């Protein structure tokens, strides 16, 4: 019985070291804006072909910034992976450095439960 428990623990540790089949990349353009100036925030979700991906859609705000427009680009392929792109036009009304965390991304591979993908964050300076 102890041997079985040890093997299960070893398998869990080995799987924890495996890289996620889904990566999230965020960027803001430009990275420095003035108060009330719109800027583009883009989130790319790069996934292995066997991963089913779920991207949460923020409603009103991302971090301290208001969403004034958003869109979804058609999926594309890059290096045998699927790339999902979401873009947001944001505006901030408070000066300072604002950290924008990517929306929650979850994925599921065959025979597995839904899991959270590692997120990404980017800073924007508002002057």
N, CA, C and O atoms as a printed pandas DataFrame, in Angstrom:
     atom_number atom_name residue_name chain_id  residue_number  x_coord  y_coord  z_coord
0              1         N          UNK        A               1    0.827   -1.189    0.000
1              2        CA          UNK        A               1    0.000    0.000    0.000
2              3         C          UNK        A               1    0.878    1.262    0.000
3              4         O          UNK        A               1    0.592    2.225   -0.711
4              5         N          UNK        A               2    1.942    1.243    0.801
5              6        CA          UNK        A               2    2.837    2.407    0.836
6              7         C          UNK        A               2    3.528    2.610   -0.507
7              8         O          UNK        A               2    3.780    3.740   -0.926
8              9         N          UNK        A               3    3.827    1.508   -1.168
9             10        CA          UNK        A               3    4.473    1.601   -2.473
10            11         C          UNK        A               3    3.551    2.295   -3.470
11            12         O          UNK        A               3    4.000    3.136   -4.248
12            13         N          UNK        A               4    2.269    1.949   -3.450
13            14        CA          UNK        A               4    1.299    2.578   -4.349
14            15         C          UNK        A               4    1.185    4.068   -4.053
15            16         O          UNK        A               4    1.151    4.879   -4.979
16            17         N          UNK        A               5    1.126    4.439   -2.786
17            18        CA          UNK        A               5    1.042    5.855   -2.410
18            19         C          UNK        A               5    2.290    6.607   -2.866
19            20         O          UNK        A               5    2.197    7.736   -3.346
20            21         N          UNK        A               6    3.445    5.986   -2.717
21            22        CA          UNK        A               6    4.694    6.626   -3.137
22            23         C          UNK        A               6    4.723    6.810   -4.654
23            24         O          UNK        A               6    5.176    7.844   -5.144
24            25         N          UNK        A               7    4.246    5.821   -5.394
25            26        CA          UNK        A               7    4.211    5.939   -6.852
26            27         C          UNK        A               7    3.246    7.033   -7.299
27            28         O          UNK        A               7    3.554    7.785   -8.223
28            29         N          UNK        A               8    2.088    7.129   -6.659
29            30        CA          UNK        A               8    1.130    8.185   -6.996
30            31         C          UNK        A               8    1.707    9.564   -6.702
31            32         O          UNK        A               8    1.527   10.493   -7.489
32            33         N          UNK        A               9    2.392    9.699   -5.584
33            34        CA          UNK        A               9    3.019   10.970   -5.233
34            35         C          UNK        A               9    4.110   11.317   -6.237
35            36         O          UNK        A               9    4.223   12.470   -6.652
36            37         N          UNK        A              10    4.901   10.350   -6.624
37            38        CA          UNK        A              10    5.959   10.573   -7.604
38            39         C          UNK        A              10    5.374   10.999   -8.952
39            40         O          UNK        A              10    5.916   11.890   -9.606
40            41         N          UNK        A              11    4.287   10.378   -9.367
41            42        CA          UNK        A              11    3.639   10.744  -10.632
42            43         C          UNK        A              11    3.102   12.167  -10.568
43            44         O          UNK        A              11    3.211   12.911  -11.542
44            45         N          UNK        A              12    2.527   12.553   -9.440
45            46        CA          UNK        A              12    1.997   13.915   -9.291
46            47         C          UNK        A              12    3.119   14.939   -9.345
47            48         O          UNK        A              12    2.964   15.989   -9.968
48            49         N          UNK        A              13    4.236   14.654   -8.711
49            50        CA          UNK        A              13    5.376   15.572   -8.730
50            51         C          UNK        A              13    5.939   15.677  -10.142
51            52         O          UNK        A              13    6.285   16.771  -10.588
52            53         N          UNK        A              14    6.035   14.567  -10.841
53            54        CA          UNK        A              14    6.559   14.586  -12.213
54            55         C          UNK        A              14    5.662   15.414  -13.117
55            56         O          UNK        A              14    6.162   16.161  -13.958
56            57         N          UNK        A              15    4.333   15.300  -12.963
57            58        CA          UNK        A              15    3.412   16.082  -13.788
58            59         C          UNK        A              15    3.482   17.559  -13.440
59            60         O          UNK        A              15    3.292   18.402  -14.316
60            61         N          UNK        A              16    3.748   17.890  -12.191
61            62        CA          UNK        A              16    3.834   19.296  -11.789
62            63         C          UNK        A              16    5.015   19.987  -12.456
63            64         O          UNK        A              16    4.996   21.203  -12.646
64            65         N          UNK        A              17    6.049   19.217  -12.814
65            66        CA          UNK        A              17    7.222   19.793  -13.461
66            67         C          UNK        A              17    7.031   19.985  -14.963
67            68         O          UNK        A              17    7.815   20.687  -15.602
68            69         N          UNK        A              18    5.998   19.369  -15.530
69            70        CA          UNK        A              18    5.746   19.503  -16.959
70            71         C          UNK        A              18    5.282   20.921  -17.270
71            72         O          UNK        A              18    4.525   21.509  -16.498
72            73         N          UNK        A              19    5.730   21.477  -18.400
73            74        CA          UNK        A              19    5.260   22.817  -18.764
74            75         C          UNK        A              19    3.775   22.777  -19.132
75            76         O          UNK        A              19    3.268   21.766  -19.619
76            77         N          UNK        A              20    3.105   23.872  -18.894
77            78        CA          UNK        A              20    1.690   23.980  -19.231
78            79         C          UNK        A              20    1.527   23.928  -20.752
79            80         O          UNK        A              20    2.346   24.497  -21.473
80            81         N          UNK        A              21    0.480   23.254  -21.253
81            82        CA          UNK        A              21    0.241   23.251  -22.697
82            83         C          UNK        A              21   -0.345   24.575  -23.195
83            84         O          UNK        A              21   -0.599   24.745  -24.388
84            85         N          UNK        A              22   -0.556   25.510  -22.263
85            86        CA          UNK        A              22   -1.131   26.811  -22.611
86            87         C          UNK        A              22   -0.264   27.914  -22.011
87            88         O          UNK        A              22    0.086   27.866  -20.832
88            89         N          UNK        A              23    0.082   28.911  -22.833
89            90        CA          UNK        A              23    0.844   30.076  -22.359
90            91         C          UNK        A              23    0.031   31.333  -22.648
91            92         O          UNK        A              23   -0.639   31.428  -23.676
92            93         N          UNK        A              24    0.097   32.289  -21.738
93            94        CA          UNK        A              24   -0.616   33.560  -21.890
94            95         C          UNK        A              24    0.425   34.668  -21.969
95            96         O          UNK        A              24    1.315   34.750  -21.122
96            97         N          UNK        A              25    0.316   35.522  -22.986
97            98        CA          UNK        A              25    1.231   36.650  -23.173
98            99         C          UNK        A              25    0.409   37.927  -23.294
99           100         O          UNK        A              25   -0.527   37.997  -24.090
100          101         N          UNK        A              26    0.760   38.928  -22.506
101          102        CA          UNK        A              26    0.048   40.215  -22.547
102          103         C          UNK        A              26    1.029   41.319  -22.918
103          104         O          UNK        A              26    2.217   41.250  -22.602
104          105         N          UNK        A              27    0.504   42.345  -23.597
105          106        CA          UNK        A              27    1.326   43.519  -23.907
106          107         C          UNK        A              27    0.417   44.741  -23.993
107          108         O          UNK        A              27   -0.774   44.630  -24.283
108          109         N          UNK        A              28    0.999   45.897  -23.737
109          110        CA          UNK        A              28    0.274   47.170  -23.828
110          111         C          UNK        A              28    1.047   48.082  -24.766
111          112         O          UNK        A              28    2.273   48.167  -24.697
112          113         N          UNK        A              29    0.319   48.764  -25.645
113          114        CA          UNK        A              29    0.947   49.668  -26.614
114          115         C          UNK        A              29    0.183   50.976  -26.655
115          116         O          UNK        A              29   -1.009   50.964  -26.963
116          117         N          UNK        A              30    0.798   52.082  -26.367
117          118        CA          UNK        A              30    2.144   52.242  -25.805
118          119         C          UNK        A              30    2.136   51.908  -24.312
119          120         O          UNK        A              30    1.072   51.759  -23.710
120          121         N          UNK        A              31    3.309   51.795  -23.728
121          122        CA          UNK        A              31    3.403   51.440  -22.312
122          123         C          UNK        A              31    3.342   52.664  -21.402
123          124         O          UNK        A              31    3.224   52.524  -20.185
124          125         N          UNK        A              32    3.419   53.857  -21.980
125          126        CA          UNK        A              32    3.271   55.110  -21.226
126          127         C          UNK        A              32    2.255   55.979  -21.955
127          128         O          UNK        A              32    2.379   56.232  -23.153
128          129         N          UNK        A              33    1.239   56.435  -21.207
129          130        CA          UNK        A              33    0.174   57.266  -21.788
130          131         C          UNK        A              33   -0.137   58.415  -20.837
131          132         O          UNK        A              33    0.302   58.423  -19.687
132          133         N          UNK        A              34   -0.895   59.379  -21.331
133          134        CA          UNK        A              34   -1.379   60.455  -20.467
134          135         C          UNK        A              34   -2.786   60.105  -19.994
135          136         O          UNK        A              34   -3.463   59.267  -20.591
136          137         N          UNK        A              35   -3.216   60.750  -18.923
137          138        CA          UNK        A              35   -4.545   60.492  -18.363
138          139         C          UNK        A              35   -5.600   60.666  -19.454
139          140         O          UNK        A              35   -5.594   61.659  -20.181
140          141         N          UNK        A              36   -6.499   59.696  -19.560
141          142        CA          UNK        A              36   -7.595   59.776  -20.517
142          143         C          UNK        A              36   -7.254   59.357  -21.934
143          144         O          UNK        A              36   -8.121   59.392  -22.807
144          145         N          UNK        A              37   -6.009   58.958  -22.187
145          146        CA          UNK        A              37   -5.603   58.523  -23.525
146          147         C          UNK        A              37   -5.825   57.018  -23.671
147          148         O          UNK        A              37   -5.413   56.233  -22.816
148          149         N          UNK        A              38   -6.471   56.635  -24.744
149          150        CA          UNK        A              38   -6.706   55.215  -25.000
150          151         C          UNK        A              38   -5.401   54.513  -25.376
151          152         O          UNK        A              38   -4.530   55.089  -26.027
152          153         N          UNK        A              39   -5.293   53.274  -24.955
153          154        CA          UNK        A              39   -4.171   52.441  -25.379
154          155         C          UNK        A              39   -4.678   51.027  -25.607
155          156         O          UNK        A              39   -5.735   50.636  -25.113
156          157         N          UNK        A              40   -3.902   50.278  -26.364
157          158        CA          UNK        A              40   -4.303   48.919  -26.738
158          159         C          UNK        A              40   -3.618   47.905  -25.830
159          160         O          UNK        A              40   -2.399   47.925  -25.657
160          161         N          UNK        A              41   -4.414   47.032  -25.262
161          162        CA          UNK        A              41   -3.941   45.937  -24.419
162          163         C          UNK        A              41   -4.293   44.644  -25.148
163          164         O          UNK        A              41   -5.462   44.392  -25.440
164          165         N          UNK        A              42   -3.288   43.830  -25.441
165          166        CA          UNK        A              42   -3.497   42.605  -26.210
166          167         C          UNK        A              42   -3.098   41.396  -25.380
167          168         O          UNK        A              42   -2.064   41.398  -24.712
168          169         N          UNK        A              43   -3.924   40.375  -25.431
169          170        CA          UNK        A              43   -3.642   39.114  -24.747
170          171         C          UNK        A              43   -3.628   38.010  -25.801
171          172         O          UNK        A              43   -4.597   37.831  -26.539
172          173         N          UNK        A              44   -2.522   37.274  -25.861
173          174        CA          UNK        A              44   -2.416   36.117  -26.744
174          175         C          UNK        A              44   -2.389   34.857  -25.893
175          176         O          UNK        A              44   -1.664   34.774  -24.902
176          177         N          UNK        A              45   -3.187   33.883  -26.293
177          178        CA          UNK        A              45   -3.216   32.581  -25.633
178          179         C          UNK        A              45   -2.680   31.574  -26.641
179          180         O          UNK        A              45   -3.286   31.345  -27.688
180          181         N          UNK        A              46   -1.540   30.975  -26.317
181          182        CA          UNK        A              46   -0.860   30.046  -27.214
182          183         C          UNK        A              46   -1.030   28.649  -26.628
183          184         O          UNK        A              46   -0.619   28.389  -25.497
184          185         N          UNK        A              47   -1.640   27.749  -27.404
185          186        CA          UNK        A              47   -1.967   26.436  -26.845
186          187         C          UNK        A              47   -1.561   25.299  -27.772
187          188         O          UNK        A              47   -1.493   25.447  -28.992
188          189         N          UNK        A              48   -1.295   24.160  -27.145
189          190        CA          UNK        A              48   -1.060   22.933  -27.902
190          191         C          UNK        A              48   -2.362   22.548  -28.591
191          192         O          UNK        A              48   -3.446   22.910  -28.133
192          193         N          UNK        A              49   -2.252   21.817  -29.688
193          194        CA          UNK        A              49   -3.449   21.513  -30.481
194          195         C          UNK        A              49   -4.469   20.662  -29.730
195          196         O          UNK        A              49   -5.650   20.678  -30.078
196          197         N          UNK        A              50   -4.043   19.923  -28.713
197          198        CA          UNK        A              50   -4.978   19.055  -27.995
198          199         C          UNK        A              50   -5.597   19.716  -26.762
199          200         O          UNK        A              50   -6.286   19.047  -25.992
200          201         N          UNK        A              51   -5.366   21.004  -26.564
201          202        CA          UNK        A              51   -5.913   21.704  -25.394
202          203         C          UNK        A              51   -7.173   22.474  -25.787
203          204         O          UNK        A              51   -7.176   23.222  -26.765
204          205         N          UNK        A              52   -8.229   22.283  -25.021
205          206        CA          UNK        A              52   -9.451   23.070  -25.179
206          207         C          UNK        A              52   -9.301   24.281  -24.263
207          208         O          UNK        A              52   -9.055   24.126  -23.067
208          209         N          UNK        A              53   -9.447   25.487  -24.815
209          210        CA          UNK        A              53   -9.126   26.719  -24.082
210          211         C          UNK        A              53  -10.388   27.533  -23.815
211          212         O          UNK        A              53  -11.270   27.637  -24.667
212          213         N          UNK        A              54  -10.456   28.112  -22.604
213          214        CA          UNK        A              54  -11.564   28.970  -22.184
214          215         C          UNK        A              54  -10.972   30.297  -21.708
215          216         O          UNK        A              54  -10.204   30.323  -20.746
216          217         N          UNK        A              55  -11.324   31.394  -22.372
217          218        CA          UNK        A              55  -10.801   32.712  -22.010
218          219         C          UNK        A              55  -11.933   33.531  -21.402
219          220         O          UNK        A              55  -12.971   33.726  -22.034
220          221         N          UNK        A              56  -11.736   34.009  -20.180
221          222        CA          UNK        A              56  -12.726   34.844  -19.513
222          223         C          UNK        A              56  -12.776   36.210  -20.182
223          224         O          UNK        A              56  -11.736   36.773  -20.526
224          225         N          UNK        A              57  -13.972   36.744  -20.368
225          226        CA          UNK        A              57  -14.141   38.065  -20.981
226          227         C          UNK        A              57  -14.416   39.094  -19.886
227          228         O          UNK        A              57  -15.498   39.090  -19.300
228          229         N          UNK        A              58  -13.452   39.980  -19.600
229          230        CA          UNK        A              58  -13.718   41.046  -18.628
230          231         C          UNK        A              58  -14.857   41.931  -19.128
231          232         O          UNK        A              58  -15.030   42.104  -20.334
232          233         N          UNK        A              59  -15.633   42.490  -18.202
233          234        CA          UNK        A              59  -16.813   43.259  -18.590
234          235         C          UNK        A              59  -16.538   44.756  -18.644
235          236         O          UNK        A              59  -16.721   45.375  -19.693
236          237         N          UNK        A              60  -16.106   45.347  -17.544
237          238        CA          UNK        A              60  -15.975   46.801  -17.464
238          239         C          UNK        A              60  -14.539   47.297  -17.333
239          240         O          UNK        A              60  -14.186   48.347  -17.869
240          241         N          UNK        A              61  -13.718   46.538  -16.617
241          242        CA          UNK        A              61  -12.385   47.025  -16.275
242          243         C          UNK        A              61  -11.360   45.903  -16.347
243          244         O          UNK        A              61  -11.674   44.727  -16.163
244          245         N          UNK        A              62  -10.126   46.305  -16.620
245          246        CA          UNK        A              62   -8.964   45.445  -16.438
246          247         C          UNK        A              62   -8.037   46.239  -15.544
247          248         O          UNK        A              62   -7.554   47.306  -15.924
248          249         N          UNK        A              63   -7.792   45.719  -14.360
249          250        CA          UNK        A              63   -7.014   46.474  -13.378
250          251         C          UNK        A              63   -7.724   47.768  -13.044
251          252         O          UNK        A              63   -8.922   47.772  -12.760
252          253         N          UNK        A              64   -6.983   48.875  -13.078
253          254        CA          UNK        A              64   -7.540   50.200  -12.773
254          255         C          UNK        A              64   -8.045   50.923  -14.013
255          256         O          UNK        A              64   -8.376   52.106  -13.937
256          257         N          UNK        A              65   -8.112   50.248  -15.141
257          258        CA          UNK        A              65   -8.453   50.902  -16.410
258          259         C          UNK        A              65   -9.828   50.462  -16.907
259          260         O          UNK        A              65  -10.234   49.314  -16.728
260          261         N          UNK        A              66  -10.532   51.399  -17.532
261          262        CA          UNK        A              66  -11.842   51.117  -18.113
262          263         C          UNK        A              66  -11.678   50.513  -19.506
263          264         O          UNK        A              66  -10.814   50.931  -20.277
264          265         N          UNK        A              67  -12.515   49.529  -19.818
265          266        CA          UNK        A              67  -12.569   48.967  -21.169
266          267         C          UNK        A              67  -13.528   49.826  -21.979
267          268         O          UNK        A              67  -14.699   49.954  -21.620
268          269         N          UNK        A              68  -13.044   50.418  -23.074
269          270        CA          UNK        A              68  -13.914   51.230  -23.929
270          271         C          UNK        A              68  -14.243   50.518  -25.244
271          272         O          UNK        A              68  -15.186   50.903  -25.936
272          273         N          UNK        A              69  -13.475   49.484  -25.590
273          274        CA          UNK        A              69  -13.749   48.688  -26.779
274          275         C          UNK        A              69  -12.956   47.390  -26.646
275          276         O          UNK        A              69  -11.967   47.336  -25.916
276          277         N          UNK        A              70  -13.385   46.353  -27.347
277          278        CA          UNK        A              70  -12.641   45.094  -27.330
278          279         C          UNK        A              70  -12.978   44.295  -28.574
279          280         O          UNK        A              70  -13.972   44.564  -29.249
280          281         N          UNK        A              71  -12.144   43.311  -28.871
281          282        CA          UNK        A              71  -12.390   42.468  -30.027
282          283         C          UNK        A              71  -11.624   41.164  -29.932
283          284         O          UNK        A              71  -10.724   40.997  -29.109
284          285         N          UNK        A              72  -12.011   40.247  -30.801
285          286        CA          UNK        A              72  -11.394   38.927  -30.864
286          287         C          UNK        A              72  -10.905   38.716  -32.290
287          288         O          UNK        A              72  -11.683   38.824  -33.238
288          289         N          UNK        A              73   -9.621   38.417  -32.446
289          290        CA          UNK        A              73   -9.069   38.117  -33.762
290          291         C          UNK        A              73   -9.308   36.640  -34.079
291          292         O          UNK        A              73   -9.405   35.826  -33.160
292          293         N          UNK        A              74   -9.403   36.281  -35.353
293          294        CA          UNK        A              74   -9.569   34.867  -35.708
294          295         C          UNK        A              74   -8.373   34.053  -35.206
295          296         O          UNK        A              74   -7.249   34.554  -35.195
296          297         N          UNK        A              75   -8.603   32.804  -34.791
297          298        CA          UNK        A              75   -7.482   31.961  -34.355
298          299         C          UNK        A              75   -6.472   31.794  -35.484
299          300         O          UNK        A              75   -6.834   31.765  -36.660
300          301         N          UNK        A              76   -5.211   31.686  -35.111
301          302        CA          UNK        A              76   -4.156   31.464  -36.099
302          303         C          UNK        A              76   -3.263   30.329  -35.621
303          304         O          UNK        A              76   -3.384   29.872  -34.484
304          305         N          UNK        A              77   -2.372   29.878  -36.486
305          306        CA          UNK        A              77   -1.425   28.814  -36.147
306          307         C          UNK        A              77   -0.019   29.384  -36.194
307          308         O          UNK        A              77    0.337   30.135  -37.102
308          309         N          UNK        A              78    0.775   29.011  -35.196
309          310        CA          UNK        A              78    2.175   29.437  -35.140
310          311         C          UNK        A              78    2.978   28.302  -34.515
311          312         O          UNK        A              78    2.689   27.879  -33.396
312          313         N          UNK        A              79    3.971   27.814  -35.222
313          314        CA          UNK        A              79    4.827   26.733  -34.718
314          315         C          UNK        A              79    4.008   25.543  -34.224
315          316         O          UNK        A              79    4.271   25.017  -33.143
316          317         N          UNK        A              80    3.023   25.120  -35.003
317          318        CA          UNK        A              80    2.160   23.972  -34.695
318          319         C          UNK        A              80    1.314   24.186  -33.435
319          320         O          UNK        A              80    0.841   23.222  -32.832
320          321         N          UNK        A              81    1.128   25.431  -33.046
321          322        CA          UNK        A              81    0.276   25.753  -31.895
322          323         C          UNK        A              81   -0.830   26.696  -32.350
323          324         O          UNK        A              81   -0.701   27.380  -33.365
324          325         N          UNK        A              82   -1.912   26.722  -31.589
325          326        CA          UNK        A              82   -3.024   27.624  -31.872
326          327         C          UNK        A              82   -2.838   28.905  -31.079
327          328         O          UNK        A              82   -2.501   28.863  -29.895
328          329         N          UNK        A              83   -3.057   30.048  -31.730
329          330        CA          UNK        A              83   -2.927   31.347  -31.071
330          331         C          UNK        A              83   -4.285   32.040  -31.105
331          332         O          UNK        A              83   -4.839   32.299  -32.173
332          333         N          UNK        A              84   -4.813   32.336  -29.912
333          334        CA          UNK        A              84   -6.051   33.099  -29.769
334          335         C          UNK        A              84   -5.671   34.496  -29.299
335          336         O          UNK        A              84   -4.953   34.643  -28.310
336          337         N          UNK        A              85   -6.145   35.521  -29.995
337          338        CA          UNK        A              85   -5.814   36.906  -29.629
338          339         C          UNK        A              85   -7.071   37.668  -29.248
339          340         O          UNK        A              85   -8.081   37.633  -29.952
340          341         N          UNK        A              86   -6.986   38.359  -28.115
341          342        CA          UNK        A              86   -8.041   39.265  -27.656
342          343         C          UNK        A              86   -7.399   40.635  -27.492
343          344         O          UNK        A              86   -6.289   40.744  -26.970
344          345         N          UNK        A              87   -8.095   41.686  -27.935
345          346        CA          UNK        A              87   -7.552   43.032  -27.754
346          347         C          UNK        A              87   -8.591   43.896  -27.048
347          348         O          UNK        A              87   -9.797   43.678  -27.157
348          349         N          UNK        A              88   -8.083   44.868  -26.331
349          350        CA          UNK        A              88   -8.928   45.782  -25.557
350          351         C          UNK        A              88   -8.396   47.196  -25.737
351          352         O          UNK        A              88   -7.184   47.410  -25.687
352          353         N          UNK        A              89   -9.280   48.160  -25.944
353          354        CA          UNK        A              89   -8.910   49.569  -25.871
354          355         C          UNK        A              89   -9.230   49.988  -24.440
355          356         O          UNK        A              89  -10.379   49.922  -24.003
356          357         N          UNK        A              90   -8.206   50.415  -23.726
357          358        CA          UNK        A              90   -8.364   50.787  -22.325
358          359         C          UNK        A              90   -8.067   52.260  -22.134
359          360         O          UNK        A              90   -7.390   52.885  -22.951
360          361         N          UNK        A              91   -8.587   52.806  -21.038
361          362        CA          UNK        A              91   -8.276   54.179  -20.650
362          363         C          UNK        A              91   -8.180   54.215  -19.127
363          364         O          UNK        A              91   -8.997   53.620  -18.425
364          365         N          UNK        A              92   -7.169   54.922  -18.634
365          366        CA          UNK        A              92   -6.972   55.082  -17.188
366          367         C          UNK        A              92   -7.159   56.548  -16.820
367          368         O          UNK        A              92   -6.812   57.449  -17.585
368          369         N          UNK        A              93   -7.708   56.763  -15.643
369          370        CA          UNK        A              93   -8.010   58.125  -15.199
370          371         C          UNK        A              93   -7.171   58.562  -14.006
371          372         O          UNK        A              93   -7.315   59.689  -13.531
372          373         N          UNK        A              94   -6.301   57.690  -13.519
373          374        CA          UNK        A              94   -5.446   58.010  -12.375
374          375         C          UNK        A              94   -3.985   57.918  -12.796
375          376         O          UNK        A              94   -3.594   56.945  -13.440
376          377         N          UNK        A              95   -3.165   58.918  -12.443
377          378        CA          UNK        A              95   -1.740   58.833  -12.776
378          379         C          UNK        A              95   -1.049   57.760  -11.936
379          380         O          UNK        A              95   -1.520   57.386  -10.863
380          381         N          UNK        A              96    0.068   57.284  -12.450
381          382        CA          UNK        A              96    0.860   56.290  -11.735
382          383         C          UNK        A              96    1.121   55.071  -12.602
383          384         O          UNK        A              96    0.781   55.036  -13.784
384          385         N          UNK        A              97    1.736   54.071  -11.980
385          386        CA          UNK        A              97    2.035   52.822  -12.678
386          387         C          UNK        A              97    0.928   51.823  -12.350
387          388         O          UNK        A              97    0.660   51.550  -11.180
388          389         N          UNK        A              98    0.297   51.287  -13.369
389          390        CA          UNK        A              98   -0.818   50.363  -13.192
390          391         C          UNK        A              98   -0.427   48.989  -13.724
391          392         O          UNK        A              98    0.040   48.865  -14.856
392          393         N          UNK        A              99   -0.617   47.967  -12.909
393          394        CA          UNK        A              99   -0.314   46.598  -13.301
394          395         C          UNK        A              99   -1.594   45.951  -13.828
395          396         O          UNK        A              99   -2.603   45.892  -13.126
396          397         N          UNK        A             100   -1.543   45.473  -15.051
397          398        CA          UNK        A             100   -2.696   44.843  -15.691
398          399         C          UNK        A             100   -2.462   43.340  -15.757
399          400         O          UNK        A             100   -1.530   42.879  -16.417
400          401         N          UNK        A             101   -3.305   42.583  -15.076
401          402        CA          UNK        A             101   -3.212   41.128  -15.105
402          403         C          UNK        A             101   -4.091   40.590  -16.222
403          404         O          UNK        A             101   -5.189   41.096  -16.458
404          405         N          UNK        A             102   -3.613   39.578  -16.899
405          406        CA          UNK        A             102   -4.393   38.992  -17.991
406          407         C          UNK        A             102   -5.678   38.375  -17.444
407          408         O          UNK        A             102   -5.723   37.928  -16.298
408          409         N          UNK        A             103   -6.725   38.354  -18.277
409          410        CA          UNK        A             103   -7.960   37.686  -17.860
410          411         C          UNK        A             103   -7.682   36.206  -17.576
411          412         O          UNK        A             103   -6.721   35.635  -18.091
412          413         N          UNK        A             104   -8.525   35.604  -16.759
413          414        CA          UNK        A             104   -8.370   34.192  -16.427
414          415         C          UNK        A             104   -8.495   33.344  -17.686
415          416         O          UNK        A             104   -9.434   33.499  -18.467
416          417         N          UNK        A             105   -7.533   32.446  -17.869
417          418        CA          UNK        A             105   -7.556   31.486  -18.970
418          419         C          UNK        A             105   -7.515   30.095  -18.348
419          420         O          UNK        A             105   -6.666   29.796  -17.508
420          421         N          UNK        A             106   -8.441   29.259  -18.776
421          422        CA          UNK        A             106   -8.463   27.875  -18.322
422          423         C          UNK        A             106   -8.352   26.969  -19.536
423          424         O          UNK        A             106   -8.654   27.371  -20.659
424          425         N          UNK        A             107   -7.915   25.743  -19.295
425          426        CA          UNK        A             107   -7.794   24.782  -20.384
426          427         C          UNK        A             107   -8.095   23.385  -19.873
427          428         O          UNK        A             107   -8.080   23.112  -18.672
428          429         N          UNK        A             108   -8.369   22.516  -20.828
429          430        CA          UNK        A             108   -8.612   21.114  -20.511
430          431         C          UNK        A             108   -7.990   20.287  -21.628
431          432         O          UNK        A             108   -8.172   20.578  -22.810
432          433         N          UNK        A             109   -7.259   19.261  -21.239
433          434        CA          UNK        A             109   -6.736   18.309  -22.211
434          435         C          UNK        A             109   -7.525   17.011  -22.064
435          436         O          UNK        A             109   -8.244   16.830  -21.082
436          437         N          UNK        A             110   -7.395   16.121  -23.024
437          438        CA          UNK        A             110   -8.169   14.880  -23.033
438          439         C          UNK        A             110   -8.031   14.125  -21.715
439          440         O          UNK        A             110   -6.924   13.852  -21.250
440          441         N          UNK        A             111   -9.164   13.797  -21.132
441          442        CA          UNK        A             111   -9.173   13.013  -19.903
442          443         C          UNK        A             111   -8.839   13.785  -18.643
443          444         O          UNK        A             111   -8.729   13.184  -17.574
444          445         N          UNK        A             112   -8.675   15.089  -18.732
445          446        CA          UNK        A             112   -8.294   15.903  -17.575
446          447         C          UNK        A             112   -9.406   16.884  -17.212
447          448         O          UNK        A             112  -10.283   17.172  -18.026
448          449         N          UNK        A             113   -9.359   17.391  -15.989
449          450        CA          UNK        A             113  -10.272   18.444  -15.552
450          451         C          UNK        A             113   -9.745   19.795  -16.018
451          452         O          UNK        A             113   -8.588   19.919  -16.420
452          453         N          UNK        A             114  -10.617   20.813  -15.958
453          454        CA          UNK        A             114  -10.190   22.180  -16.281
454          455         C          UNK        A             114   -9.100   22.616  -15.312
455          456         O          UNK        A             114   -9.138   22.310  -14.120
456          457         N          UNK        A             115   -8.126   23.343  -15.861
457          458        CA          UNK        A             115   -7.037   23.887  -15.046
458          459         C          UNK        A             115   -6.821   25.343  -15.424
459          460         O          UNK        A             115   -7.120   25.748  -16.547
460          461         N          UNK        A             116   -6.301   26.130  -14.489
461          462        CA          UNK        A             116   -5.951   27.518  -14.778
462          463         C          UNK        A             116   -4.592   27.560  -15.469
463          464         O          UNK        A             116   -3.643   26.907  -15.036
464          465         N          UNK        A             117   -4.514   28.331  -16.539
465          466        CA          UNK        A             117   -3.230   28.548  -17.210
466          467         C          UNK        A             117   -2.463   29.625  -16.452
467          468         O          UNK        A             117   -3.081   30.513  -15.864
468          469         N          UNK        A             118   -1.138   29.569  -16.450
469          470        CA          UNK        A             118   -0.371   30.647  -15.822
470          471         C          UNK        A             118   -0.673   31.967  -16.529
471          472         O          UNK        A             118   -0.595   32.046  -17.755
472          473         N          UNK        A             119   -1.012   32.989  -15.771
473          474        CA          UNK        A             119   -1.346   34.293  -16.343
474          475         C          UNK        A             119   -0.107   35.110  -16.664
475          476         O          UNK        A             119    1.024   34.671  -16.455
476          477         N          UNK        A             120   -0.345   36.298  -17.173
477          478        CA          UNK        A             120    0.729   37.230  -17.480
478          479         C          UNK        A             120    0.283   38.608  -17.014
479          480         O          UNK        A             120   -0.914   38.855  -16.867
480          481         N          UNK        A             121    1.207   39.482  -16.788
481          482        CA          UNK        A             121    0.866   40.850  -16.395
482          483         C          UNK        A             121    1.823   41.820  -17.060
483          484         O          UNK        A             121    2.964   41.488  -17.381
484          485         N          UNK        A             122    1.322   43.027  -17.255
485          486        CA          UNK        A             122    2.122   44.065  -17.893
486          487         C          UNK        A             122    1.812   45.380  -17.186
487          488         O          UNK        A             122    0.687   45.610  -16.741
488          489         N          UNK        A             123    2.813   46.228  -17.091
489          490        CA          UNK        A             123    2.627   47.525  -16.450
490          491         C          UNK        A             123    2.417   48.631  -17.464
491          492         O          UNK        A             123    2.990   48.613  -18.553
492          493         N          UNK        A             124    1.585   49.597  -17.091
493          494        CA          UNK        A             124    1.335   50.781  -17.909
494          495         C          UNK        A             124    1.525   51.993  -17.012
495          496         O          UNK        A             124    1.014   52.033  -15.893
496          497         N          UNK        A             125    2.258   52.976  -17.505
497          498        CA          UNK        A             125    2.465   54.208  -16.755
498          499         C          UNK        A             125    1.539   55.282  -17.302
499          500         O          UNK        A             125    1.508   55.541  -18.505
500          501         N          UNK        A             126    0.780   55.906  -16.394
501          502        CA          UNK        A             126   -0.147   56.976  -16.769
502          503         C          UNK        A             126    0.391   58.267  -16.174
503          504         O          UNK        A             126    0.587   58.377  -14.964
504          505         N          UNK        A             127    0.629   59.251  -17.051
505          506        CA          UNK        A             127    1.200   60.532  -16.603
506          507         C          UNK        A             127    0.154   61.618  -16.611
507          508         O          UNK        A             127    0.449   62.762  -16.265
